[in-house]
Amino acid sequence: MRRDVFQAIADPTRREIIHLIAHKTLNLNAVAENFDVSRPAISKHIKILSECGLIVIKQQGRERYCEARLDRLNEVSHWVEQYREFWNQKLDSLGVYLNTKQKQQKKKGNKK
């Protein structure tokens, strides 16, 4: 199954895993210790994160370590940015409209 970064961040546990390993490379056991779910469940989350390209698993001796690859989050940032720009334009237009209305109301109030 082909996965994308949006699938990775859709789950709160995966977002927390990303947060944990963004600051420090951790082995699988250290990651699992931070959650009240089974080790196999954490392994599934890590597999999804790996398939999405947000983490890589590096073997060091008998241990497997998770290392963050957060540049893939740029895809999310670009997607969100287009909507931020859209809503900023809409809100700016609303602000101009409301200021115009307010000035018109003041002019009407002064004429009375």
C-alpha positions as a printed Julia matrix, in Angstrom:
112×3 Matrix{Float64}:
   0.0    0.0    0.0
   1.33   3.42  -0.92
   1.1    5.84   1.98
   1.5    9.58   2.17
   2.52  12.0    4.85
  -1.11  12.97   5.52
  -1.89   9.41   6.6
   1.05   9.56   8.97
  -0.06  12.69  10.76
  -3.73  11.69  10.84
  -3.19   9.58  13.95
  -2.38  11.23  17.32
  -0.07   8.39  18.37
   1.98   8.78  15.2
   2.14  12.54  15.72
   3.47  11.94  19.23
   6.03   9.45  17.92
   7.19  12.07  15.42
   7.45  14.6   18.24
   9.52  12.21  20.35
  12.04  11.29  17.7
  12.23  14.78  16.23
  14.25  15.76  19.29
  16.26  12.59  19.74
  16.91   9.32  17.91
  15.35   6.53  19.95
  15.33   2.75  19.75
  12.01   0.99  19.31
  11.74   0.05  22.99
  12.35   3.64  24.1
   9.59   4.83  21.77
   7.17   2.15  23.01
   7.84   3.04  26.68
   6.15   6.4   26.11
   2.75   4.87  25.29
   0.1    2.79  27.01
  -0.37   0.52  24.01
   1.28  -2.74  23.04
   4.7   -2.91  21.48
   3.21  -4.48  18.29
   0.83  -1.5   18.0
   3.76   0.92  18.24
   5.63  -1.17  15.66
   2.7   -0.78  13.26
   2.72   2.99  13.76
   6.47   3.09  13.17
   6.07   1.0   10.02
   3.52   3.49   8.67
   5.77   6.42   9.53
   8.63   4.67   7.77
   6.51   3.93   4.68
   5.55   7.61   4.57
   9.2    8.64   4.69
   8.94  10.51   7.99
  11.33   8.21   9.81
  14.09   5.81   8.9
  15.03   2.76  10.9
  18.75   2.25  11.39
  20.19  -0.97  12.7
  22.99  -0.57  15.25
  24.08  -3.92  16.56
  20.99  -5.67  17.9
  19.02  -2.43  18.28
  16.87  -0.66  15.72
  16.76   3.13  16.04
  14.16   5.54  14.69
  15.48   8.72  13.14
  13.22  11.57  12.01
  13.1   12.79   8.4
  10.92  15.83   8.89
  11.52  17.4    5.49
   8.51  15.38   4.27
   6.34  17.59   6.51
   6.97  20.4    4.02
   4.29  18.77   1.89
   1.79  19.38   4.7
   3.06  22.91   5.22
   2.58  23.79   1.54
  -0.92  22.32   1.56
  -1.9   24.29   4.67
  -0.3   27.48   3.36
  -2.64  27.67   0.35
  -5.62  27.71   2.71
  -3.96  30.18   5.06
  -3.5   32.56   2.13
  -7.1   32.01   1.0
  -8.53  32.78   4.44
  -6.2   35.71   5.04
  -7.47  37.3    1.81
 -11.08  36.65   2.82
 -10.56  38.08   6.3
  -8.69  41.11   4.93
 -11.62  41.76   2.57
 -14.06  41.41   5.45
 -12.0   43.88   7.49
 -12.08  46.43   4.67
 -15.83  45.94   4.28
 -16.48  46.36   8.01
 -14.28  49.46   8.22
 -16.16  50.97   5.28
 -19.51  50.19   6.92
 -18.34  51.65  10.22
 -17.23  54.88   8.53
 -20.58  55.09   6.73
 -22.44  54.66  10.03
 -20.36  57.4   11.67
 -21.11  59.76   8.78
 -24.84  59.02   9.12
 -24.62  59.59  12.87
 -22.9   62.97  12.42
 -25.57  64.19   9.96
 -28.41  63.72  12.42
